[in-house]
Amino acid sequence: MASDALRLTDVQAFYGDGHILHGVSFALQPGKVLALLGRNGSGKTTCISTIIGFLKPRGGEIRLFGEAIEGLSPERISHMGIGLVPQGRRIFPSLTVWENLVVAKQRRSKVATPWDVDRIYDMFPRLGERHNQIAGTLSGGELQMLAIARALMGNPRVLLLDEPSEGLAPLIVAEVGRTIRRLKEEGQSIVLVEQNLKLALEVADQAVILNTGRCVFDGSPRELTDNDAIVSQNLGIFHAH
Amino acid sequence: MQFWIIQGLNSLSLGGLLFLLASGFSLIFGLMRLANLTHGAFFMLGTYFGATAMRANSDLSIWTVAVSAGVAVAAIGGLFERLVLTRLKTNPLGQVLVTLGMSFIISDACLALWGGDSIPVPTPQNLQAPTRLFGFVFPTYRLVLVGCAITAAITLYLLLERTRLGAMIRAGVDDAQMARAVGIPVANLFTIVFCLGAGIAGAGGVLGGPILSAYPGLDADMLPLALIVVILGGIGSLLGAFIGSFIVGFIYTFGTALFPELAYIILFLPMILVLALRPQGLLGRLGA
């Protein structure tokens, strides 16, 4: 168990009286990318909110490298090593690009090459050019890069990416894809929530599909693309081929 | 001519004092969306602490007393925020009632402890001699008070806009939940902001002591002025609070000197006009 980067076991989550996650279980291996897929309303974002601590699970376990994190506060979970790139980016609009990065900086021991502002600007030169710009004035693609960069500043042990390609032009989506691949090459463990099945399956080592808050598939991207029935039943209009 | 010059300086020194009061109120409201009606009582507590300390030991410097009283009031404010206000985060009416109630409690406690008579706070000896400038005679302490307000304004600006702590506070204001998800301890930061605001009011109370004295009702006299300053200047804007403080300082001083019977009309009418015509205030961000 301790060898898993992130393991969810029978997680139950509610919004008010609405039972959203019905015993979700999956495990992410260190250095791998897990694509969390499903239709709108299938519980993907609720699952991410539960992992980061926005929503307290009412049952089940969430372990980060063997340590229980379920029910802790978001800041504690962040300190323990979960980084979040949320749906809608949610960068701090009144802060400059640089300030968005430095407020999220966290030191972590046992990290060979920790992220700092210089390394971020090497990876995202556009952010370096906009160093002192107020973040609220950035373009959609730049905002997404900043959201990823901000999460990396915490030197996360597991990175949660919630719909990083949403609302972006195709060229920018390709750039997001390259960024995720590069992070994977550097050994970053990633949970990727995506509606863009092509992008998700290109980078993922493992795919998990949620349907109405239940895991209905857990396997390799190849197994998924070979299974038209699963794709059409659970991912609606999206096709892998 | 001497009348206009002296009233002008009085306006400036009152403006400086109002900034020390209103900047904390504006900071707390702007960052925490909390109308802290205890703020006038924090100022009054500072004045009473200062009066007591300086009567007990006349050798104490007013600066030492101001810093100590500021720390003491900040600690009281911090306890109040941590123990009570954090429980009312999603209840604005509860916050208003609790801060108003706390203000009454402090007010009554001061009356019980220090009695109903006004207690003067001595002007520091080295600042008692008047300053001569351009052929006019100015009370030195009032000039120094303006300097204190300008120093406080610059310090607060630098803290909020040029430090990582300030950026973390602003991140918490932009999106508290997301700030927590990147590891920022938002609740602790808000306590720091509340302590800072209360502390500035407490220190301002000591520094205002030589002009105002400590007396029952000082809190109720000062709180409306802070509200007018913040509404005029714009809620959440430090520069707005700074400009608003001096505008109110001038209106109040000249209004009471020239038309004493109309003082409140002169004071409150601009506030009502601003609220009606430009609800976000001169430089405010909220609602803009």
Interface residues (C-beta under 8 A of the other chain):
Chain A: I52 G53 F54 S73 P74 E75 I77 S78 H79 G83 L84 P86 R90 F92 P93 S94 L95 E99 N100 V102 V103 A104 Q106 R150 A151 M153 G154
Chain B: R164 A167 M168 R170 A171 V173 D174 D175 Q177 M178 A179 R180 A181 V182 G183 I184 P185 V186
